[in-house]
Amino acid sequence: MKYPKTVRTFCPKCKKHQEHSVKQNKKRGRSTAHPASQSAKRFERKIRGYRGFPRPQPSGDGKPTKKVDLRLVCKVCGKMHTKVGFRAKKFELV
């Protein structure tokens, strides 16, 4: 999918439509719980010892497409905000 490098869209800071430059963020890895959180401690307690994994392992290859993470930077005020992601196999800024 081809997407323009500049779009005219609503800026929540200026409260009106302005020109925005578009940049694509890289997706990070799976978000995991903080090691000191209660859920992480509970999970560690469950898998300690000779037992197996406490829940079924996910099977399959996952989803065929990834959601695109777009950041819009207002050219007037410089405020950055995100756009609701959409799914695309190939994504290119033109």
N, C-alpha and C positions, 0 to 999 in steps of 0.2 A: 504494500500500500504506500502511495506517495502522499506526503503531507507537507503543506507550505511551511517555510521557516518563520514567516511572520503572519499573524492572524489578527483580525480586529474583533475583539471580544470584550465582555464586561469585566471591569476591574473592581473588585470589592473594596479596595482602598480609596480609589478616586470616585466610586459610585457612578461611573458611566463607562460607555464603550470607548476603548482606546486600542492603539496598536500594541501588540505583544510579540516578543520574540519567543520562539518555541525551542526548548532543548529537551532531549530525551535522557532520562536517568537510567543507569544500569540497575537491574533488579538485584537485590541482595539475596543471600541464602535464606533458608527457612528460619523464621523467627523462633527462637527457643526461649524457654522460661529462664529467668535469672537463677543462677545456681543456689542462691540463698532463699529462694521463694519456697513456700510451703508445698506447692505441687512438685517442684523438683526434688525436695527432700523425701516426699512420699514415694516418688518414682524410684529414687535410689534405694530406698528401703525395700521396695518390692523386688527389684532385680538383684539384690545382694544374695550371694550364696549360689547354689547349684540349680536354681529354678530357671525356667525359660522366660521368654518375653511375656509380659502380663496381658497383652492384648494381641489380636491378630495383626500380622504384618500386612501393610498395604501391598496389593498386587497390581500388575499392569504397568504400563509405561507412563501413566499420568495423562495430562491433557495434551492434545496435539498443537495447541497454540498457547502463547503467553500473553498476558495483558500488558499493553504498552504503558509505561510510566512517563507522562508528559508534564513538564514544568513550564508555565507561562510567566515571562518577566515583562511587566508593564514598562513601556518605553518612556512614560511620563514620570511616574513616581518611583520606579525601580522595584516595586513590590513583586515577590514571586508567589504564585499560587498554582495548585495542581488542577488538572482537568480530569474528569471522570474517565478512567481507563477503558479501552476497548480491546478486543482480541484481534491479533493479526499474526500471520506466520512470518511475513517479511514486512519491515517498516523502514521507510526512507524519508528523510527530510529534504525537500527540494526548494 
